[in-house]
Amino acid sequence: MRKRYDKEFKAKVALEAVKGEKTIQEIAMLYQVHPNLVALWKKQLQEHAAVLFEKEGKEHDKEETARKEEELYRQIGQLQVENEFLKKKFKQLYGTEPKW
């Protein structure tokens, strides 16, 4: 059965590895984890550290933008349908295509 580690433990081990005061092997023996896990957690910490400094509510902004975009696409579709309908009716009434 696989052993699971909580995020606080992973962060503690990864920070220890980033400091560079001890080797990955020493850290692995100290915390009784496999050296590959220490290296993986260190890599993940370094890759995702920038996320910690993002503004609060940025996820909310992305969701809000996606919702607005979806609404705009819906409106564009509706306007296209209405435009085609009006072109068709114009042609039926006047016998020619509109000249705009």
KACORUR-V340979 format. One record per helix or strand. SS is the DSSP state (H for helix, E for strand). FROM is the first residue (numbers start at 1). LEN is the number of residues. Records with the same first field share a line. If there is no record, write none. Layout:
# KACORUR-V340979
SS=FROM-LEN + FROM-LEN
This chain:
# KACORUR-V340979
H=7-13 + 24-8 + 35-19 + 58-37
